[in-house]
Amino acid sequence: MAVDLQTQIEQETSRRHFLKSSSLLGFGALTAGSLISDTQLSAGVQKKAAPEKNKLSLAAYSFHRYMKQSWPKPRPKKTPVTMNIMDFVRYCGELKLDGCELTSYYFPNPVSNDYLRQTKDLAGSLGLEVSGTAIGNDFCLPKGAARDAQLKMTRQWIDYSAALGAPVIRIFAGRVPKGGNEAEAIKMCQKGINESLKYAEQKGVSLALENHGGITSTPEQMMRIIDGVNKAPNFGINFDSGNFRTEDPYADLKKIAPLAINAQIKVEMGMRGKEVPADIPRIIKILKDAHYKNFIVLEYEAKEEPKEAIPGYINELRKLV
């Protein structure tokens, strides 16, 4: 007998809560003698007794038009490069945020230990946590050199996330390769996540699968992927409020919210094929109703000048959370 989506999500949520509570000490023991901070642990274990006030962060992708992309490969820019990761961290400090989300694309390639240390130290000096990192991987690729490169990049960024003190890394699933089919793509994605989860667990980093088109375009697709992911306390969903292009994206966000371990808030929504202003209070309520306790990350992608628009949205989010 087929199980409906809501029942699937409720079962997965219940299983994850039990797994997290029963494996709390075990997860810490996997860090080879190192200590995991409360912030790091909270990515894998949402503390339901935590204060209702969520912390605020900003995604470096909000300034994508002004930053040089080096990962996974350089991309030509139409606008002058006027910012780098360090500039972004300073901007988050000016806004007096709780954290900053450091998108991998804008780090120098290769990344040096010195650069990671300097970035972490700068954030700390400004009272910021590194709330997370983000990569643009594709786990749907078939076996071969291209897939191996994606898995290697993921391990690299797990290492970098651990060095930065970031508790969670946003990952993608990918898209069906040319000539392939969705069932096989989901199978390969599950394998990629499971392989990466083992490595991430050793480093004390959680992996958050984003609803980012392709084979994660709907909650139903996401649950088909999750059904084949190993039961680990350091895995969940990256809730991206602007990425469902469905008839009722708010209803779909409500379905995935119970599994969220990271939340990115966009100021626009894809409704029936076109972008419309997002109902941000409604989105925050969805997260609160799901007892979400981790960082609220603004990821600004609208047309208005970021430095002019972002402070207003941050003020709105402060009031809401």
C-alpha positions as CSV (number, residue, x, y, z in Angstrom):
1,M,0.0,0.0,0.0
2,A,1.5,3.4,-1.0
3,V,2.3,5.8,1.8
4,D,1.3,9.4,1.1
5,L,3.8,12.2,1.3
6,Q,2.7,13.7,4.6
7,T,2.9,10.3,6.3
8,Q,6.4,9.8,4.8
9,I,7.5,13.2,6.2
10,E,6.0,12.5,9.6
11,Q,7.7,9.1,9.8
12,E,11.0,10.6,8.7
13,T,10.8,13.4,11.2
14,S,9.9,11.1,14.0
15,R,12.8,8.7,13.0
16,R,15.3,11.6,12.8
17,H,14.3,13.0,16.2
18,F,14.7,9.6,17.8
19,L,18.0,9.0,16.0
20,K,19.3,12.4,17.0
21,S,18.5,12.0,20.7
22,S,19.8,8.4,20.9
23,S,23.0,9.2,19.0
24,L,23.9,12.5,20.6
25,L,26.9,11.2,22.4
26,G,27.9,8.9,19.6
27,F,28.1,11.7,17.1
28,G,30.4,13.7,19.3
29,A,32.6,10.6,19.8
30,L,33.2,10.4,16.0
31,T,35.4,13.5,15.9
32,A,38.6,11.7,16.8
33,G,39.1,13.4,20.2
34,S,38.1,16.9,19.2
35,L,35.3,18.7,20.8
36,I,32.2,19.8,18.9
37,S,30.7,23.2,19.9
38,D,27.0,23.6,20.6
39,T,26.6,25.4,17.3
40,Q,28.2,22.6,15.4
41,L,26.1,20.0,17.1
42,S,22.9,21.9,16.6
43,A,23.2,21.4,12.8
44,G,22.8,17.7,13.3
45,V,20.6,17.9,16.4
46,Q,17.9,20.6,16.6
47,K,17.5,21.3,20.3
48,K,13.7,21.6,20.8
49,A,14.2,23.3,24.2
50,A,16.3,26.0,22.6
51,P,15.1,29.7,22.8
52,E,12.5,30.7,20.2
53,K,14.8,33.4,18.8
54,N,16.5,32.2,15.7
55,K,19.9,33.7,14.7
56,L,20.2,35.7,11.5
57,S,22.8,35.2,8.8
58,L,23.4,36.4,5.2
59,A,24.5,34.3,2.2
60,A,27.5,35.5,0.2
61,Y,25.6,34.5,-2.9
62,S,23.6,37.7,-2.2
63,F,26.5,39.6,-3.8
64,H,27.1,37.2,-6.7
65,R,27.0,40.0,-9.3
66,Y,30.0,41.6,-7.6
67,M,32.1,38.6,-6.7
68,K,34.5,36.5,-8.7
69,Q,33.5,32.9,-9.1
70,S,36.4,30.4,-8.8
71,W,34.5,27.2,-7.8
72,P,33.8,24.8,-9.3
73,K,35.3,26.6,-12.2
74,P,35.9,30.3,-13.1
75,R,32.9,32.1,-14.7
76,P,33.2,35.3,-16.8
77,K,31.4,38.4,-15.2
78,K,29.4,41.1,-16.9
79,T,30.0,43.5,-14.0
80,P,33.3,44.5,-12.3
81,V,34.5,42.4,-9.4
82,T,34.3,44.7,-6.4
83,M,33.9,42.3,-3.5
84,N,35.6,39.2,-2.1
85,I,34.8,36.9,0.8
86,M,36.6,39.1,3.4
87,D,34.6,42.2,2.2
88,F,31.4,40.2,2.6
89,V,32.3,39.1,6.1
90,R,33.0,42.7,7.1
91,Y,29.6,43.7,5.6
92,C,27.9,41.1,7.8
93,G,29.7,42.6,10.7
94,E,28.4,46.1,9.8
95,L,24.9,44.7,9.8
96,K,25.5,43.2,13.3
97,L,24.3,39.8,12.2
98,D,24.8,36.6,14.2
99,G,26.4,34.8,11.3
100,C,27.6,34.7,7.7
101,E,27.1,32.0,5.1
102,L,30.2,31.6,3.0
103,T,29.3,30.3,-0.5
104,S,32.2,28.2,-1.9
105,Y,32.1,29.8,-5.4
106,Y,33.8,32.9,-4.2
107,F,36.8,31.4,-2.4
108,P,40.2,31.4,-4.2
109,N,41.0,28.2,-5.9
110,P,42.9,26.5,-4.4
111,V,41.9,27.4,-0.9
112,S,44.8,27.7,1.5
113,N,44.8,26.9,5.2
114,D,45.9,30.5,5.9
115,Y,42.9,31.9,4.0
116,L,40.5,29.7,5.9
117,R,42.1,30.7,9.2
118,Q,42.1,34.4,8.3
119,T,38.4,34.2,7.3
120,K,37.4,32.4,10.5
121,D,39.4,34.9,12.6
122,L,37.9,37.9,10.9
123,A,34.3,36.5,11.4
124,G,35.1,35.9,15.1
125,S,36.6,39.3,15.6
126,L,33.3,40.8,14.3
127,G,31.2,38.6,16.6
128,L,30.0,36.4,13.7
129,E,29.6,32.7,13.5
130,V,30.2,31.0,10.1
131,S,26.6,29.7,9.9
132,G,27.3,27.4,7.0
133,T,28.9,26.9,3.6
134,A,27.4,26.0,0.2
135,I,28.5,24.1,-2.9
136,G,27.0,23.5,-6.3
137,N,27.7,19.8,-6.7
138,D,25.9,17.3,-9.0
139,F,25.6,13.8,-7.6
140,C,23.4,12.5,-10.5
141,L,26.4,12.0,-12.8
142,P,27.2,8.4,-13.8
143,K,30.4,6.6,-12.7
144,G,33.5,8.1,-14.1
145,A,36.0,11.0,-13.8
146,A,33.4,13.7,-13.7
147,R,31.5,12.1,-10.8
148,D,34.7,11.4,-9.0
149,A,35.6,15.1,-9.2
150,Q,32.2,16.1,-7.7
151,L,32.8,13.7,-4.8
152,K,36.3,15.0,-4.3
153,M,35.1,18.6,-4.3
154,T,32.5,17.7,-1.7
155,R,35.1,16.2,0.6
156,Q,37.3,19.2,0.2
157,W,34.5,21.5,1.2
158,I,33.6,19.3,4.2
159,D,37.2,19.8,5.3
160,Y,37.0,23.6,4.7
161,S,33.7,23.8,6.5
162,A,35.2,22.0,9.5
163,A,38.2,24.4,9.5
164,L,35.9,27.4,9.3
165,G,33.8,26.1,12.2
166,A,30.7,25.9,9.9
167,P,28.2,23.4,11.3
168,V,26.4,22.7,8.0
169,I,27.1,22.6,4.3
170,R,24.4,23.1,1.7
171,I,24.5,20.5,-1.1
172,F,22.6,20.0,-4.3
173,A,21.3,16.8,-5.8
174,G,21.8,17.5,-9.4
175,R,19.9,16.9,-12.7
176,V,19.1,13.9,-14.8
177,P,22.1,13.5,-17.2
178,K,21.4,13.7,-21.0
179,G,20.1,10.3,-22.1
180,G,19.4,9.2,-18.5
181,N,16.3,8.8,-16.4
182,E,15.1,10.1,-13.1
183,A,15.1,6.8,-11.3
184,E,18.7,6.2,-12.1
185,A,19.6,9.8,-11.3
186,I,18.0,9.5,-7.8
187,K,19.9,6.2,-7.2
188,M,23.2,7.8,-8.1
189,C,22.4,10.9,-6.0
190,Q,21.6,8.7,-3.0
191,K,25.0,7.0,-3.4
192,G,26.8,10.3,-3.5
193,I,25.0,11.6,-0.4
194,N,25.7,8.4,1.5
195,E,29.4,8.4,0.6
196,S,29.7,12.0,1.5
197,L,27.8,11.6,4.8
198,K,30.3,9.1,6.1
199,Y,33.1,11.6,5.6
200,A,31.1,14.6,6.9
201,E,30.2,12.7,10.1
202,Q,33.9,12.2,10.9
203,K,34.4,15.9,10.6
204,G,31.4,17.0,12.7
205,V,29.7,18.6,9.7
206,S,26.1,18.2,8.6
207,L,24.9,17.9,5.0
208,A,21.7,19.8,4.0
209,L,20.0,18.8,0.7
210,E,18.5,21.8,-1.0
211,N,15.3,22.0,-3.0
212,H,17.0,23.3,-6.1
213,G,15.2,22.2,-9.2
214,G,16.2,19.0,-11.1
215,I,15.3,16.0,-9.1
216,T,14.5,18.1,-6.1
217,S,11.8,20.3,-7.8
218,T,9.0,18.9,-5.6
219,P,8.7,17.5,-2.0
220,E,7.8,14.2,-3.5
221,Q,11.1,14.0,-5.4
222,M,13.0,15.0,-2.3
223,M,11.4,12.2,-0.2
224,R,12.3,9.7,-2.9
225,I,15.9,10.7,-2.4
226,I,15.7,10.8,1.4
227,D,14.2,7.3,1.4
228,G,17.5,5.9,0.2
229,V,19.8,8.0,2.4
230,N,21.5,6.3,5.3
231,K,20.0,7.1,8.7
232,A,22.5,9.6,10.1
233,P,22.0,12.5,12.6
234,N,24.0,14.9,10.4
235,F,21.7,14.9,7.4
236,G,18.6,17.0,6.7
237,I,17.1,19.5,4.3
238,N,18.2,23.0,3.3
239,F,14.9,24.9,3.2
240,D,15.2,27.4,0.3
241,S,12.0,29.5,0.3
242,G,12.3,30.6,-3.3
243,N,13.1,27.4,-5.1
244,F,9.7,25.6,-5.5
245,R,8.2,26.6,-8.9
246,T,4.9,24.9,-8.2
247,E,1.2,25.7,-8.0
248,D,1.4,26.3,-4.3
249,P,5.1,26.7,-3.1
250,Y,4.0,27.7,0.4
251,A,2.2,24.4,0.8
252,D,5.3,22.6,-0.5
253,L,7.6,24.5,1.9
254,K,5.3,23.5,4.8
255,K,5.9,19.8,3.8
256,I,9.7,20.0,3.9
257,A,10.0,22.3,6.9
258,P,10.0,19.6,9.6
259,L,13.2,18.1,8.0
260,A,15.1,21.5,7.7
261,I,18.5,21.9,9.4
262,N,19.3,25.1,7.5
263,A,16.9,27.8,6.1
264,Q,17.6,30.3,3.3
265,I,15.0,33.0,2.9
266,K,14.5,34.7,-0.5
267,V,12.5,37.8,-1.1
268,E,10.8,36.5,-4.2
269,M,8.8,33.3,-5.0
270,G,8.2,31.5,-8.2
271,M,4.4,31.4,-8.6
272,R,2.9,29.8,-11.7
273,G,5.9,30.6,-13.9
274,K,6.7,34.1,-12.7
275,E,8.5,35.8,-9.8
276,V,6.4,37.6,-7.2
277,P,7.3,39.2,-3.9
278,A,7.6,36.6,-1.1
279,D,5.3,36.7,1.9
280,I,8.2,36.6,4.4
281,P,6.1,36.5,7.5
282,R,4.2,33.5,6.2
283,I,7.5,31.7,5.4
284,I,8.9,32.4,8.9
285,K,5.6,31.1,10.4
286,I,6.0,27.9,8.4
287,L,9.5,27.4,10.0
288,K,8.3,28.3,13.5
289,D,5.3,25.9,13.2
290,A,7.9,23.2,12.3
291,H,9.9,24.1,15.5
292,Y,12.9,25.1,13.4
293,K,15.7,26.3,15.6
294,N,18.8,27.0,13.5
295,F,20.0,30.0,11.4
296,I,17.7,32.0,9.3
297,V,19.8,33.0,6.2
298,L,18.8,35.8,3.9
299,E,19.8,34.9,0.3
300,Y,19.1,38.0,-1.7
301,E,18.6,37.5,-5.5
302,A,16.3,40.4,-6.5
303,K,17.2,43.1,-9.0
304,E,17.6,46.0,-6.5
305,E,21.1,47.0,-5.5
306,P,22.0,44.5,-2.7
307,K,23.5,47.0,-0.2
308,E,20.4,49.2,-0.6
309,A,17.9,46.4,-0.2
310,I,19.4,44.0,2.2
311,P,19.4,46.1,5.4
312,G,15.6,46.5,5.1
313,Y,15.0,42.8,4.7
314,I,17.3,42.1,7.7
315,N,15.3,44.5,9.8
316,E,12.1,42.8,8.8
317,L,13.5,39.4,9.6
318,R,14.8,40.6,13.0
319,K,11.2,41.6,13.9
320,L,9.8,38.3,12.8
321,V,12.3,36.0,14.5
